[in-house]
Amino acid sequence: MRVVFNYRKALREPKQLREIAPGVYLPFAIELLFAVNFLMFFAITLFVGNKIRDYFPHAFEDTWVMFLLGIPLLMATLFKKIEPEGKNIYIYIYDLIKFFITIKMPKKQFVNDRRVAFADDKKITFKKCVQVVKDKYGESETSSKNNKKQYAVNERGRRVGILSNQE
């Protein structure tokens, strides 16, 4: 009997902080991305709060600690929960910026995942289809006349049926 183990769930666990310094352990684990987000938003909030206090010295007098800890904690929690299209928010923002720079700004157009090169042409012309091949006994039958699959061969030996221009 063969036993197969699935380690997918264990390997998809996010990286976590359990030790702050050698010998100093946290009572619970904190996700690394959440900690980085918190520190980033803490620095932004501290900078913005100090700029506001430069102009209004008594702003956040009683709520300075709540302002410094509450807003970064709220923003880090939101960034942890938001997963657009199942991706990390930073990967999604990177992909969005790359999309705008490579596709939207040059105004590229796609049809069936292929780039359309002639989409900006002002005038599109169509040529009349003509039958260019005859077999030994007269005209060959094409699929427009019946459902019989029949190849026509021209003098050069290539299989052709209907071409858009006459040689």
KABELHU-V959913 format. One record per pair of residues at least 12 apart in sequence whose ideal C-beta (glycine too) atoms are under 10 Angstrom apart, sorted by the first residue. I is the first residue (numbers start at 1). J is the second residue. Records with the same first field share a line. If there is no record, write none. Layout:
I: J  J
This chain:
13: 31
14: 29  31  32  33  34  80  88
15: 29  31  32  33  35
16: 28  29  30  31  32  33  34  35
17: 29  30  31  32  34  35  36
18: 30
31: 76  80
33: 76  79  80  88  89  90
34: 73  76  77  79  80
35: 76
36: 76  79
37: 72  73  75  76  77  78  79  80  89  90
38: 69  72  73  75  76  77  79  80
39: 72  76
40: 72  75  76  79
41: 71  72  73  74  75  76  78  79
42: 68  69  71  72  73  75  76
43: 72
44: 71  72  75
45: 67  68  69  70  71  72  73  75
46: 67  68  72
48: 67  71
49: 64  67  68  71
52: 67
84: 96
103: 115
107: 119  120
126: 164
127: 163  164  165  166
128: 164  165  166
129: 144  161  162  163  164  165  166
130: 162  163  164  165  166  167
131: 144  152  160  161  162  163  166
132: 152  154  160  161  162  163  164  165  166  167
133: 151  152  153  154  155  158  159  160  161  162  163
134: 152  154
135: 150  151  152  153  154
139: 152
140: 152  153  161
142: 161  162
143: 161  162
144: 161  162
154: 167
155: 167
